[in-house]
Amino acid sequence: MADTQQIDETPGTAQDPKAERAAAKLARRITAFSKAHGGTEAQVAYIGERGARIVLVGEDGGWGDLVATSHEIAESAVKKAGVTVHEAFDGEFAAKVRTGPYEWKRMAGIQVGGPSNG
C-alpha cells in the first residue's frame, strides 16, 4: 500500500500554485521597491474580503502599498522578499514615512486648503 498525503489546494493557501505565483510576483515588486529605497520594512493588514494590504516603508522614507487577494499570500510574499514585518503601523515604523505636499493635499482635502466643497 502506498503512502499518501493530502495537500490542501484551497485557493489562497500557500500550496495552491496560483497563490504561489501571486506571492512570488508580489515578492519581486517588494524587492524592487526595497532596492529603489535603500531597504524596506513592511506591515500586513487584513482588509476584509478583498484580501490584505502590504504597506512598505523604505529606509529613505518613501512608502507604497500592494494588495494581495488573501492574508496568506501577503504573508508569503513578505517572507519571500525577506523584509522586516511589523505587527502594527505605529511608533518608530510609522515615523519613518516622509510625506510631501501632494500627500498633505490629497489626504487632508478641504481641511488644509484643498478645493472647496460648495
N, C-alpha and C positions, 0 to 999 in steps of 0.2 A: 504494500500500500504506500502510495506516495505522500510525502508531507505536503500539506497545503497551507497557504497563508492568505488570509483575507486582507485585501487592500482597500481602504476607503477612498473611492474616487468621486466623492461628492463634490460638485462644483464649489470652488473656493478653498478647498483643502490643499495642503502642501503637496499631496501626492497626485493631484489632478494635473495632467500635462498642460492643460490650458492655463491653470493657475501658476504653474512653474514658469511658463513663458512670460506671463504678465509680471510676475515678481522679478524675473531676470531683466525685462525691459525697464521696469521702474528702477532697479538697481543700477543699470547703466546710466540712467538720467541723474540719479543721485550722485554717482561717481563723477559725472561730467560737471555737475554743479559744484561738487567739492573741489575739483581741480581748478575751476574758474574762480573760486572764492577762498583759496588757501586752506581748505579743510572745512568740514561742516559737522554740525550736530543736528539731531532730529527729535521730533516728538510725534507720536502716532495717536490720533484721536478718532474715536468712533463717531460717525456722522449719520447713524441710522441705517435705513435700508440702502442708501447709496454707497455705503462701504466705510472707508476710513480715509482720513486726511493725513498726509505726511507733511509736517511743517519742517522746513530746512532753514537753518541759520548758519551762514558762512562765518569764517574767522574774521573777515573784513566787515561784518555787519550786514552784508547782503542777505536777503531772505527770499524764499519762494515756497511754493507748496505743490504737492501732487495728490491726486485722488486715486485710491485703489478700490476695486469693487468689493473687497472684503478686508476685515481687520487682519486675517491670517496672511493674505497676500502682502499687505503693507508691512507686517512684522517680518515676513520672509525677505522682502526687498531691502529693508534697512539692515538686516543681518547679512545678506549677500554683499551689500555695499560696504560693510564694516565700519559704520559710523556709530558714534556715541548716541544712545537713545535716552531721552529724559521721560520720566513719568508724567510730568506736567509742564505747561508752558508758563513758567514763573521764575522769580528770583534772578540769579545770575544769567541763566539761559535767556530769558526774555530781555534782559538788559543789554544783551549783545546786538539786538536788532537796531539797525540805523535806518531811519525813515527820512524822506526828503519832502519838499513842498508838494509834490504830486500826491503822496500818501495822505498828508495832512488835509489837503483839499478834498480828496476822494472820500476819506473816512469821516471827516467832520462835517462836510456839506455846508448847510446854511449856518451852522453854529460859529464857524470861523471865517465867514465872508464868502461862502460859496454862492451859487445862484439862488436868488430868492424863490420862494415857493408860491408866489402870488401874482 
